[in-house]
């Protein structure tokens, strides 16, 4: 497979993952994803931001989240986010430390 086709397939897979998380499974909470997989929608938006910044494209965390979510975080939270139990919050603290904090 040529490199351009590989890039196009990777981009298509990313777009499908984004659609799945943003349209098909809005019921799945970020905290649950983080606790189970070590990443969530916010991580995906951060990776998008990091890729842009590495290429000299200035993008803030807020801009990256709006690009990924297709709406502001306030809109996402109002429409889809539910309260997390204390147990989930405790799990999240561990998952965040293991998967985000150490990654710089």
C-alpha positions in Angstrom: 0.0 0.0 0.0 1.3 3.4 -0.9 1.9 6.0 1.9 -0.9 8.4 0.8 -3.5 5.6 0.7 -2.4 4.5 4.2 -2.8 8.1 5.5 -6.3 8.3 3.9 -7.3 5.0 5.5 -6.0 6.1 8.9 -7.9 9.4 8.5 -11.1 7.5 7.5 -10.8 5.3 10.6 -10.3 8.3 12.8 -13.4 10.0 11.4 -15.4 6.8 11.9 -14.2 6.6 15.5 -15.2 10.2 16.0 -18.6 9.7 14.5 -19.2 6.6 16.7 -18.3 8.5 19.9 -20.0 11.7 18.9 -23.2 10.4 17.3 -23.7 6.7 17.9 -22.6 6.4 21.5 -23.2 9.7 23.2 -24.4 7.6 26.2 -20.9 6.5 26.9 -19.4 8.9 29.4 -15.8 10.1 29.1 -15.1 9.1 32.6 -16.1 5.5 31.8 -13.9 5.5 28.7 -11.0 6.8 30.7 -11.4 4.3 33.5 -11.7 1.4 31.1 -9.3 2.3 28.2 -7.1 5.1 29.4 -8.3 7.6 26.9 -11.5 9.5 26.1 -12.9 12.1 23.8 -10.9 14.8 25.5 -7.7 12.8 24.9 -8.6 12.5 21.2 -9.1 16.2 21.0 -5.8 16.8 22.8 -4.0 14.5 20.3 -5.6 16.5 17.5 -4.3 19.7 19.1 -0.8 18.2 19.6 -0.7 17.1 15.9 -1.7 20.6 14.8 0.9 22.3 17.1 3.6 20.0 15.9 2.9 21.1 12.4 3.1 24.8 13.4 -0.7 25.3 13.5 -1.6 27.2 16.6 -4.6 25.6 18.3 -5.8 25.9 21.8 -7.3 23.2 24.0 -10.7 24.9 23.5 -10.3 25.1 19.8 -9.3 21.5 19.5 -12.2 20.3 21.7 -14.7 22.3 19.5 -13.1 20.8 16.4 -13.4 17.3 17.7 -16.8 17.6 19.5 -18.4 19.8 16.9 -19.7 22.0 19.7 -18.4 23.7 22.8 -17.7 21.7 25.9 -20.5 23.5 27.7 -22.9 22.3 25.0 -21.6 18.7 25.2 -21.9 18.6 29.0 -25.4 20.1 28.9 -26.6 17.6 26.3 -24.7 14.4 27.2 -22.7 14.4 30.4 -24.1 12.8 33.6 -22.8 13.0 37.1 -20.1 10.5 38.1 -20.3 8.5 41.3 -17.5 9.0 43.9 -16.3 5.5 43.0 -16.0 6.4 39.3 -14.2 9.7 40.2 -11.7 7.8 42.3 -11.1 5.4 39.4 -10.6 8.4 37.2 -7.9 9.9 39.4 -5.9 6.7 39.0 -6.5 6.4 35.2 -5.7 10.1 34.6 -2.4 9.8 36.5 -1.5 6.6 34.7 -2.5 7.8 31.2 -2.3 11.5 31.0 -0.4 13.2 33.8 2.9 11.2 33.1 2.6 11.9 29.4 3.5 15.5 29.7 
